[in-house]
């Protein structure tokens, strides 16, 4: 029997989970400061949602999705967060509510892909989506939220790269020019890129194969073929970022890996995790909601991998504070002391204290050693002798000083600490 965890997955153990809770709490706070509220979607959706939303020319749809058949239905574990939020937005008629709609999510995603540093087949993602705003102020806001979150964690080695990948109107002209450039060397490209040549040649520029990349060197840039509307939008985005004091680099090489993007595409890159340094990526997708079956509604958002984020924080030497696990340890010695110890524990918990005792009922020395390992600030020792005297022993675990206190005074004292 194989009961080991599947390749590409990872247990988040109790000794590490506080790091995840820390960044999750920070993300929620930053999102709230921008007016974003949380949305939670199912772990799996109908496969057609991702084929229509992500695009059937992408590696995600062609190679990486975890798809299964049940009751003659094709279902897929979600490989990214945007399409499920779009589906929920349409199905629940959220477009009838106040616009723009601002959502954030914290979710596991699933992709069967080659594992890299900080990337698993079940990975975890922060994301935000803003629906209903067509102006670039929304794009700048989404980027600012991501930058505020990352810099607020203490990460310093970050660069914002921006690009425009145009709209269907201007991409049609660019597609022809790009195909003309790539066609003479098409036989040298990988099979995936050969398939992309007719379906979506821009995706060839995003291929990770060194051979394909070498033949893409000097390729025409989408920025040179933007229509007037897309050019004006890209100029507006830059002005908005400048007004917000956010530095950026224009990077014509950003394509993004999913087909639904239009106009703005951006990446936030760290130099601290090697060649695959993208920590956060996102952009605009004005046609996605309409393509999935909803009313035409513009959208913009980003996704951010939590595993890679934690690697960046580690590389930056950012220490996440380990929370105290225990305020008070109640050590119970003897049968008569048990009822008093349990009663005191409940009283202290009701007053907001984190209280632990030893259900294994070991000796006093072992219990105090256990309390020390838990990082308890105080230990309360209650034995049969203390019950007879109507007191308990309060022990300061930092300096081993101790004193006897009546039970009613003890509860008030600890609750006030």
C-alpha positions, 0 to 999 in steps of 0.5 A: 500500500502506497500511503505517501503523498503524491508527487508534486504535493506537500504537507504544511506541517503545524511547525510551518503553518504559522508562516502561511497564516501570517502572509494570508492575514497580511493579504486580507488586510491589504485587500480590505484597504483597497475595498476588496472582499473575499470570494470562495469558489469550488475546487473543481468546475466543468472542464468547458469553463477552462477550455473557453476561458483559458483557451484550448491553445494553452499548455494549461488546457492541453497538458496540465489540467487534472480532468476526470469523468464522472456521471458522464460529466467532465470535471477539472480541478481548477488550474487557476483562480480567475475563470471560477470567479468569472463563472460565479460572477455570471451565475450569481448575477453579481453584475447586477450589483454595484460596479466595479466589483472587487474580489480577492481569493486564497485558493489551492490550484492544480496543474500537472507540470514540471516541478520547479523551485517553489512550484508544486502540482498542488499550489496555493494562490492569492488573487484579486479580480476587479470587474466593471472598470474599463479605465486604466485606473483599475489596472494601476490599482490592482498593480498598486495592491500587489506592490503594497502587499509585497513591499509591506512584507519587507521584500526589497528586490522587486521590479515591476514589468509592464506591457500591452498585448493589445486587443483582437483588433490590433493583434490581427495585424501583429499576428500576420507580421509575427507569422511572417517573421517566424515562418522561415525557421518554423521547422526548428521549433518544438512541436508545441510551438508548431501547433501554436503557429496557426492557433496563437503565434504570440504564445510562441514568444512565451515558450521556455525552450532555449531553441525556440527562444533563440529563433524568437530573438528580434521578433516584432514587438506588439507595442509597435502595432497597437491600435489607437485605443490600446496605445492610449490605454497603455499611456494612461496606465503609465501616467497612473503608475507615475502618479502613484509613485510606482516605478516600472520597466516596459518589457515587450517580452511579457505575453502571459500564459493564458489566452484571455488577456488583453491590453495590460500585462504585467509581472512583478519579478524578484531576483532572489529565486533564480531564473524563474523569478516571477512572483506575481503576474496579471493583467486585463481581460476585457473579453473573458466574461462575455466569452464565458457567457456573461454580459460584456464586462471588462476585468483586470486582476492578478495571481500570486503563488504563495509557495514562491512568495515564501521562498522570496521572503526567505531569500530576503532574510525576512523572519516571520514571527512565531506566535506564542502557543500558550499563555498559561500551562495548568499543571495538575497533580492528584485526583482532588486537583483535577476538578479545580484545574479543569475549572480554572482552565475554562475560566481563563479561556473564557477571558481570552487566555491560551491555556494548555494542560497535560491530558497524559497526567505525567509527573510535575517535572515532565509537565513543566518541561512540556510547558517550557517546550510550548513556550508558556509564559506562566505555569499554574501548579495545583496539587492536593496540598494546594486544594486544602490550602485554597491556593495555587502556585503561579510560576513565571517560566522565564525566571522560575520565580513562583508565588502562592495565590488564591484561586479567585485572585489567580484568575484575575491576575492571569487575565490581566497579563 
